[in-house]
Amino acid sequence: MSRRLDVELTSVRGDGSFTWKAAGALLPKGVVDAAVLGDGAKVGDTMKFEIETGVDGTTVLGVVAGRVRRDATVLLQIAAATDFQPVTETRAPRAPKRDRPGRGPRRGPRPEAPTDGESRRPRRAFAPPPPELPKRPSARRLRAGRVHRDAALAGLSAEQRPVAERALQGGIRAVREAVKQQNAGLVRDGKPTIKADGVVAMAQDLLPRLRVAEWLDRAEAAKADLERVDLRDLRAVVAASDDPMIVRDESTRALAAEMRAALATRQETELQHWYEDIRAATTVGRVARALQLAGEPPKAGLRFPADLAEGLAAAARDALAPDVDPARWIILLEALAFSPVRPAVAIAAPPARVTDELRATVTRLAALLPQIASTFGIVADPAAPLPRPLRQPRRGPKGAKRPAAPRPAQA
């Protein structure tokens, strides 16, 4: 069976024939007589052969020029002696598909094309992206080293080191539990048990030095990154400095005082940033974002400023308008319920369209927003527990999502 192949002439042989190969490849390849190619063929020309592959190899049947095949044997066509009479053909107009035989009648008239900007499908209203807010550098979790801890463990004997490591993990109670488990195994094996009092006394003697070494590692790591370390980790370091074991050590007193001063400075800076971010979000109309920020103070127990609360409550009341989309209501209510201005926000009427999702949200938050739930005809259950904020689902170690309720998108 013949097939067509794009080839390239590669060289001229002594007998006048040409060698060829498949264009852009090494195989297939072969030899073709010059008579098949015709006049003007030269090395480097590309053309299309009609070939046939068999047991003896590849045979060139002819050269294909466009849609016409030029064979090695040229056949001459002799024209008739009679005069040529041209023929003119006129085709009848083609009937529309709906009028062709075999098609049933249309069910109704074809709808007219929309005019004057009208459209059969309503277009979705364009929503511009929310204004951007200044981005603060994200806090870094504290990553303590092991310099002081390893040095303290390295100075212990082989008998003391396991006891010290267990004491660092869980304190004296963990040491007692470890001795208890070890004695249970020795009893099963018929071996003498270990006296727990001696091991516990050893742990009590080693633990102060180990606690100081561990705190020094954490404090030095926090000191190296005071501007970016997470405020919770910095508070934990300062709180641990009040441990009597650490207070008694003279090497930690100066560093502990420095950590307390750094914590006070950071808390004041974070507080000012918190106020500025809430004002900025309220000014540009990012009401949901401002409410979420207001519910996440940098320090627990802070009193929300009256002027800031008044402006934020007014912006929330304006955002909860009857003509606002229900999905937007859900985002605003989720943020408002856990903000300090929730008692000051009341609405005159629910939105024009209340979806099942919106009603479920109002029911869940009714205990925190009773003045808003009443406009929906929902009364909070006094025995029901208070709701908690929704959070994004966390990912497991291999990227799998853990089941958790998603937090509404920020706006």
Secondary structure, 3 states (H helix, E strand, C coil): CEEEEEEEEEEECCCCCEEEEECCCCCCEEEECHHHHCCCCCCCCEEEEEEEEECCEEEEEEEEECCEEEECCCCCCCCCCCCCCCCCCCCCCCCCHHHCCCCCCCCCCCCCCCCCCCCCCCCCCCCCCCCCCCCCCCCECCCCCCHHHHHHHHCCCCCHHHHHHHHHHHHHHHHHHHHHHHHHHHHHCCCCCCCHHHHHHHHHHHHHHHHHHHHHHHHHHHHCCCCCECHHHHHHHHHHCCCHHHHCCHHHHHHHHHHHHHHHHHHHHHHHHHHHHHHHHHHCCCHHHHHHHHCCCCCCCCCCCHHHHHHHHHHHHHHCCCCCCHHHHHHHHHHHCCCCCHHHCCCCCCCCCCCHHHHHHHHHCCCCCHHHHHHHCCCCCCCCCCCCCCCCCCECCCCCECCCCCCCCCC
